[in-house]
Each structure stands twice: as structure tokens, then as C-alpha cells.
């Protein structure tokens, strides 16, 4: 069959990935092609993807958008030559069935060439929703004019692609697409793409003035005058896929922030109905095991790599950001260090509340850590973790929310055993998966997660919050360590206790090696996953 994948990211292209969606869109098409299926992958170009990757201009499509004709260029592009998955599978002859397309228009680079997502001041999702609306109608036109050939399944990923489902259902021009089944994947239910129905330049009526949708299927349940693109994708798809079995169960329950639980985020009623009808399916994402993990570097080699990354991030800036300044200072201190490092803890990921909130949670000071009556009786979980590590070190890489970046930079300035690297390098991330004794992933919620799989693949046991995909991949005391808790405070305390337990296990060679081997031997193969895609998501 021919599956068209519609997504905001594509990790098979240079510059095409920000997070986990990019990994999925890189790996799933190859695994489907290995089963004999044809896959077309479509993403916006963001002003750079057709330039950074070998490409051929196939032509243009003209669409009506915001009351005006807009011309969108269509490029066929080649997968990045340095993508290990692409290389190994090409050698095996498995990539012939995958074709990558990039759609280009000036609006797709609205926040700067290469920026996939925008942090603007025009309201939540305003610029992103505007550009993805144009992207979705351009994809509809490609499908209507059969420029991709006959398509058997449309697979839409997250809210960025959900407008395609709205146009397919309600736009007269695209009624022919209704015969193509639609699968909708929820990668992160907490980001829903809510925009006004009208009265704004970035609104449904502004994008498509002649569209007359059924509001009961697209309206935000909390704001009657808004369209909820995530909800529209969920309700207008034939089947809905959540990226892990545990996450599929969690989103059936209302979110309860007081107890530290992130669930249905206002859409639980819709999801409960889908589940009862057998249309909500939880399938765990996979991991690439054809690509060997990065070899473990010596301490000196790791520090050299970190320094090279820092220098590349600073570049020709006139002013050095505080995070980079303190990171350079820390590197110099660690190079002079003579006492041995007892434990190396690593973390790789986006710096957001989802990923990092528990590290800012206030916790009690370790007993005996302060004798001054004027000293505060609480500190952040991160500060206590660093105190508990003693001669151990914690290395974290990632960027994102400015408030969290400042929090980690401030902590680095005060604690000599903490190195925070504000930025991202794929080479450095791969090195950190292999370099640590333990990998920390304390997400408040995690639909699936890929970092824990990559760390385990490298033989590094993980310490995770037992939610979503983390619960489905890490077994406490078997191939890693997990914690939970019925409030954010209790979760933070349990996280710290689990870190202590894990560090104590390292001192016991036999059980520690058993856990390390179990982590390295754990398998979440895409080949197994996509067979479930075909049988449970794509089958008529």
C-alpha cells in the first residue's frame, strides 16, 4: 500500500528535526518500506530544507489561502547521507520505497529560515498555526491532483497536520479525499493548536473564509469561540494512535495538576468515546538498532568534544551567554580535577516544564546538611541531587524555555559538579548516552520518549518517572530504575531516593552489571512496531 506521512518534522533531512516526531518520521517509513510498502513523507521546508539537502524542484501548486491565491513549491529531496539509519537500510535495499517531499513558501520561514516552530508574541500558536494551515491545504492540493500517485492511507502527525482532516471533511474542493482513510497520531496531547474560529488573522475563518465545518467536531471544549486542531484531528480521523500503551490509558483520565498527573488535557471525554469504539490504539514507538551506539569516550575525549561544541555555539558572537561562560569555566575546573569521579549522571532533552519541572520542585534539605537556623529548610530537587552526588557529576544538554535555562545556568554557577550545556549537538548527545553511568529522565509526563531507549541501547541504565512510554520501557530493578508519587513534591522526593538507590547499586558489581546488560539487551524494534501499524492502524 501507499502511505502518505504528513508531519512538521523529518529527521531523515538535515535541519528537519527538533524532537521525537522527527525520529519517528525518519524511522517508520524505512521500516514500512522494508515490508514492501511505499511511503511518501511530506514536511514544510522552513526556507532551508530544500537547500540543505539534495533536492529537485518538481513543480508548484496554487491554493486559495486567506482569500488569495498562494503558490507553493514542491521539492523531492534525498535523505541525509549522514543519517545512520538511512545508510544502513540503503545498503540493505530497504529505502527504495520511501520518497521525501518538501513544500516551500516564504510563510514557512516566518520565524527565521530553519526555525521549525515559533515563539512569537501574537498569541499561542499564532504563527505556527498560520503556516501549517497553508501547508495542509497545499498537501490537499497535491493529493487532489494526484501528484503523489494513488494514496491508500493518510497518516497525520499531531496538531500541525490536523487541518488536513478538517479540509478533507468539510472543503468542497477536497471531497474526493474522503475516500482515503485517515490515521491520526497523538505525539503530545498537551500541545493542541488552539486558535480563534474568527476575528483574527490567524484563525480558521481567515484561512478558509468559505469553509462551513461542523463546530461540534472541531470546537475547543473550554473556549467556544476557538478551533482546537488536536481535537479536530482526533474526531475526524478513522483511527487514532497514541505513542505508547500507558499513554493511551493516561489520556482517558482528566489532568490533575495538584497530584502531578497529566492526562486528557480537556479531551478525555472524546478519547473515552473513541476508546469504547475501538478507534484509540496505543502502540509504543520504536528505536533503531541497526545503528551501533557511539563508543564510550574517555573523560578527556568527552571534555574535548564538549569544548568544541561550546566554541561552535559561541561562534562570532560579540557577547558570550552566561550559560556558555560558566560551562567553559566548569570544563577548566574539571580538567584540573584530580580526585576520581564516583558517578556520572547524564541527561539529554528539551528544556521544558514537561521534562524538567521535578528538578525545580522544592524538597527538604538533607538531614545534617545545614546547622544554621537562618538557612532555608527547603531547596530545589536539583540542588539536593547535586549535594547527594558528592564526588559524582551531572551533565545535562538541551535548550528551550528561557526560565528553565536560567535556572540550570544559575545552578551550574553554584555547584562544581554540575555542567549544563545550553544548546544541542547530535554528536554530543550520542556521546552522552554512552558516557554516563546513569541517565536521568524525570519527565512529569512522557507520551513515549526516545532518549531512554537510546541510553539503554548504549548500555546506560535510566532513572525515569514511571509514566507513559517511560513506564512501558524501563522496569525498576531489572533494566533501570523508576519512581512515581501522588504529588509533584512526592515525585521529586522519590526521584532523589531512586537516584541514591541507583548510585548504591553501582557499588555492587554483580547486580549492577546485570542491570546494565538488561538495559543493553532491551529491544523496542521498529520492525515489530510497524507490523502493528499495518494490522491495527492501516487495515480497512
N, C-alpha and C positions, 0 to 999 in steps of 0.2 A: 504494500500500500504506500501511498504518498502522503506524508505528514508535513504540514507547514507549521513551523515553530515561530511564534510571534513574541518577541521579548525586548526589553530595554537594554540588555547586556548580552555579550557573547565573548566568553573567554578564549575562543579559538582565534580571535583577532587581536592584533597589537592595539592596545588602548581601549579594548572593548569590555573591560571588566572592572567592577567596583567591589562586588560581594559575591555571595553564594549563587545568585541567579546565573552569573557569568560562568561559574564552574559547571552548573547543570547544563546550560545551553552549549557548552563546549563538549561535554562527555556523552550526554544522552543521544544526540544524533549519530555519533560514531557507533555506539552500541546497537542502535536500531538498524543502522546500515549493515552491521555485521550479521544481522538476522535476515538480510535481504530486502529491507525496506528502503524507500527513497525519502530523504528528508531535505526540505528547504528551510533555511534559517534566515529570518529577516529581522534586522535591527536598524534604528536610525544611525546616521553616520557621524553626527555631532561635529561636523566640519572637518574631521580628521581621518576617520576610519578608511575612507577610500584612498586617502593619500599615504597613510602609514602602512597599508597592506597592498600587495599586488592586486590591481583591480582593472576591470574593463567596464566602460560605460555601455549599458545595454540599450538605454533609451530613456524616455521620460513618461510620466503620467500626469494628466491635468485633472485637478479635482476642485470642487466648489468648497471653499472654506471661509467662514466669516463673511459670506456674501460675495466673495471674489474668487476668480479662478487662480489657482496656485499650481505651479509646475514643480514636480518633484523628480529628481534624477534617480535612476536605478542602476546600481553597480553590482556586478558579480565580482566577488573578492575571494582570494585564496587564504586558507587558514595559515596562521603564523608558523613559520618554519621552525621556530624555537620552542613550540609547544610540544612537550614530550609525548603527550597522548597522541597528538596528530602524527608525529613522526613514526612512532612505533606501529600505530594502526595502518598508516600508509604503507609501511613495509610489508604488512600482512595483507595488503589489498583490501582493507576494510572501509576506506574513506571514500571510495568511488561514488557511493550513494548519497553523499552529503554535499549540498550546494549552499554557499553563504551569499546572501544579498545584503547590500547596504543601501538605504534610502537617504538621499541628501537634499537639504533645503536650508536656506540661511537661518530659518527659525530653529532648526535642530541644534545650532551652536549659539543659542541665545544667551547663555551664561558664560560664554568663552569657548573657543574651539577646544574640543576634547572633554568638556565637562558633561558627564552623563546626567547628573542630577544637579538641580539649582537650589541654592539657599538665598531666596530673594526676599524683598520686603513688600511684595504686592499681595500678600496673603498666602495662607498654606496651600501648597501645590499649584499656585497660580501659573507660573511659567512652565513648569513641568507638564501640567495637565494640558496647557495650550499646545505645546509642541507634540505631545503624544497623541492629542486629538487629530492633528494634521497627519501624523504618522499612521494612525489607524485607518483614516479614510483613504490614504494613499495605498495601503495594503489591500483594502477592499477593492479599489480600482484595479490593482494588479490581478486580483482573483477574478473579478468580473470579466476582465478582458482576456483571461486565460493565459497571461504572460508567464505563469509558473507551470502551465500544463494542468491536467486534471488533478485536483487535490481531494484526498479521501477523508482527511481529518484536519481540523484547525485546532492547534494546541496553543492556548493563550496563557501567558505567564504574568501573574499579579495585576495590579490595577492599571499599570501602564498600557496594557493591551486590551483592557475591558471594553473600551469604546467600540472596538470591532464587533463585539457581541451586540451592543445596542444598535449599531448601524445595520448589522445583518438582520435583526429582528424587525426594526421599525422604518428603515430608509427604503423608499420605493425603488431607488436606483440599484439597491443591492439585495433585492428579494430573491434573486437566483442563488445567493449564498446560503439560503435557509436549508437547502438540501445537503449541505456539508455538515456533519456532526462537529460539535464544539466541545473540547475538553478545556477546563479552566484549572490552573494550578495556583493554590494559595501558598506563596512563599513566606509572607509575613502579614497576618491579618491586622496588625496594629497600624499599618500604613494603608489607608483606604481611598485616597484620592478624592476627597470630598470638595466639591466646588458648587457655587450657586447655579440654580437652574436658569436664571436670567438676571439682567441688571448689572452685568459685569463683563469686561472684555474677555475674561477667561471664564466663560460659563457655557452651559450646553446650548442655550438659545443663540448665543453669539457665534458659536462654532457652526451650528447647523440650524439656521432660522426656520426652515421648513419641516423640521423633524417633529412628529407628534407621537411621543412614546407613551406607554402605559406607566404612569408615575408609580404605581404600586410595586413595580419591579425594579425601579432604579432610585427611588427617593431615599434619602438618608433617614433612618428611623428616629434620629434625635433632632434633626433640623429639616422641617417640612419643605423649606424653600431651597434645598440643596440636592444635587445628584451625588450619590455615593457609588463611585465607579467599581470599587471592590464588590459591593452588594450586587450591582448590575451583572458583573461577571459571574458571580455565584449563581444568581437566579436564572440567568439566560443561557447558561451552559447545559449541555446534555449530561455531562458528568463533571464532578468537582473533585480535585485531588489535593489532599494535604500531604506535606512532605515528610511526615513520619506518623506511625500509628498512634503514638501517645499524643501528638499534637492534634490529630483528628479527634481524639476524645476530649482533650482540654478545651477546644474551641466550642464545644457543646454547652459549656458551663459559663455563666456570667463572670466577667472580670471582678475581682475583689482586691482592690489595692491595699486595703487595711491588713489583709492576710498575705500580701505579697504574691497574689495569684493573677496571672494574665490569661484570660480565656477568650470568650467570644467577642469581646470588644463591641458589644451592642448588636452583633449579628447572630447571636446564639440561637434565637428563635428560628430564623431562616435556616440555619445549619442543622438544627434538630429535625426540621421537616425533611430536608434533603437526606439526612442520615436514615430516617424512618423509611424513606422511599428507596433506599439503597443506592443513592446517587452521590454520596460522600465517601471517598475511598482514601484511606491512609496508606501510603507506600513510602518507605524510607528511601531517601536519596542514597546514592552510592558513592564510591571512591575509586579512583584509577589505581590499579595495582600493576599495570604494565610498566609504569614509570617507577624506577627504584628511588627510594628516598635519598635525599642529599647525604653524603657521608659525614660522619661526625668529625667536626673540625677540632683541632687543638685550641686551647684557650687563646693563644697568641694569634692563631689564624682567624678566630671568631672576632677578636678585638680589631684586627686589621680590616676585616670586612665591614664591621660597624663603622669604623673611621672613614672608609671610602664612601659609604652611603651618606654619612653626615656631610662630608665635603661636597658631594654631588647635590644634596638638598640645599646647602647654603649657596652654592653657585656663585653668581656675581652680585648677590645682594649687598646693598650698602650697609644694612643693619642685620645682625645675626639674631634670630629669635632666641628668647630666653631658653626654650627647651633645647635647642642645639648647643647653646653655650654651656649649659650645665651638663649635657651629655658628653661634650668634649672634655670637660673638667673631670667627669666621672671616669672616662676612659683613661686619662692620665693617671688618676689615683689608682685604678685597678692594675695598670701596668707596673706601678711601683710596689704593689701589694706583695708581701712575702708569705703571709700566713695562708694556709690552704683554704679553699672554698669547700664547705661541707656539703651544701646542696645548691643546685642551680634550678631555679623555678623560671619558666618562660611563659609568655602569653602573646598571642597574635590575633588581632581582630580590630574591627571598627571601634572607635572610642565613642560610645553612645550610652545612654541610660540603660538600654536593654542589656548591654554587655558588661557594664561597669558599675551599676548602681550599688551593688552589695559592697563594693570596696570603699564606698563613701559612707556606708551606714555607721552610725555611732555605736561603739561597743565599750564594755568596761575595760579599764586599764588592767593589764595583767597583775595579779596579786604580787605585791612586793616591788612593783616597778617604780613606784613613787613613794616617797616618805614625806613630801611637803604637803601640809594641809591646804596650801593655796593652789596646788596643782589640780587641774581638771580631772574628774573621776571617769571621764569618757574620752576616747579618741576615735579616729576612724578605723574601720576594719583594716585598711591598707597599712596604717601606721602600726597597728598591733601585729599584723602579719610580718612586717619588716623587723619588729622587735623580736618576735618569736623565732625568726630565721637565724638570728645571731650571726654566725660566720657564713651563713648561706647568702645567696644573692638572688635578686628578682630582676629579669629583663623583660620589658614589655615594648611591643611595637604596634603603632596604629595611630590614626588621626580621625577627626570627626568633630564632635561637639566641643566648642571652644571652652565652655565651663569645665568640662572634664579634662581637656588638655591642660588647662591652667592648674587644675587640682593635682594632676600627676607631675607636672613640672615643679610645682611647689613642694611636693613630697620628695622629689628627687633632690632638690636643693638642700633638704634637711637630713636625708638618710643616705649614708655612703654605700649601702648595699642595694640600692635601687637605681636602675638605669631605664629611663623612659625615652623611647625613640619616636619622636613625633613626625611620622611620615610613613611611607610604605615602599618596600623593595621586595619583589618576589624572591630574589636570590637570598636575601637576608631572612625573610620569613621561612623559607625552606630550611635554612641553616638552623634557625631557632627551634623548629620542630624536632630536629635531631640533637641539638646541643644540650638540651635540658635534661635533668633527672626526672622532673615532673612538669606537666603542662597544666596551667590553671585556666579554667573556663567557667566563671561564676555567673553566667547569664541569668537574669531574672526570668526570662522565658527564651526558648530556643526552638523554633519550628523544626529544624533538623540539625544544622551545624555541619560544617565541613572540617573546621580546624581540629576538632578532637579526632576525627578519622585520620587526618594527615599526621598528627602527632603519634597516634597509635601505630600507623603504618611504619613510622620511623623507630618504633620500639620504645616510645616515651609514654609511660602511663599518665593518665589525665585525672585531674581533680575537677569534678563538674557538679553543677546544680542538677539534681535529678528531675529535669523537666523535659518535655518534648523529645526531640531526637537524641538529646544527651542521655536521657533515661533508656532509650532504645539501643544505645551503642556501648555505654560504659557500665559494667557490672561491678558493684562495690566489692573490693577484696578479691576479685577474680582477674579482671584485666585493667583495673583502675580503681578510682575512689569516687564515691558520690555522697552528696549531702542533700538535705531538704529542710523544711521548717515551716511552721504555720503563720509566721510573720516575717517581714524583712529583717527585723532585729535578730530573730532566732535563726534565720537562714545565714546571716553573717556570722553569728557565733558558731554555728555548726560548720560553716566553711573553715573557720580558723582551727577548730578542733580536728577536722578532717585533714588539713594541711599538716598538723602536728602528728597525726597518726601515720600519714604517708611518709613523712620525714623519718619517723621512728622505724618504719618498715625497711627503709633503705639501709639501716644499720644491721639488718638481719639478712645476710646474703641469700640463704635458701628461699625464703618466701618472696624476697624482692625479685630475684631472678625469675621465679615462677610467674609473677605478675607481669614482668617485662616481656617474657616470652608470649604470654597470653595476649598482651596488647599487640605485639608484632604479628601474631597469628590471626588476629580478628580480621574478618573479611566481610565487606559490605559491597559486593560486586555489582557494577552497573549491568553486567550481562544478565544477572538474576533479576535485577530491578526492571529492566525494560521488557522482559518476558511478561511481567505483571502488567506493565503499561499496555502491551498489546492485548492481553487477555481480559483485563478489567477496565481499562480506560478507553481503548480504541475499538473493541469488539462491538458490533452492532447488536 
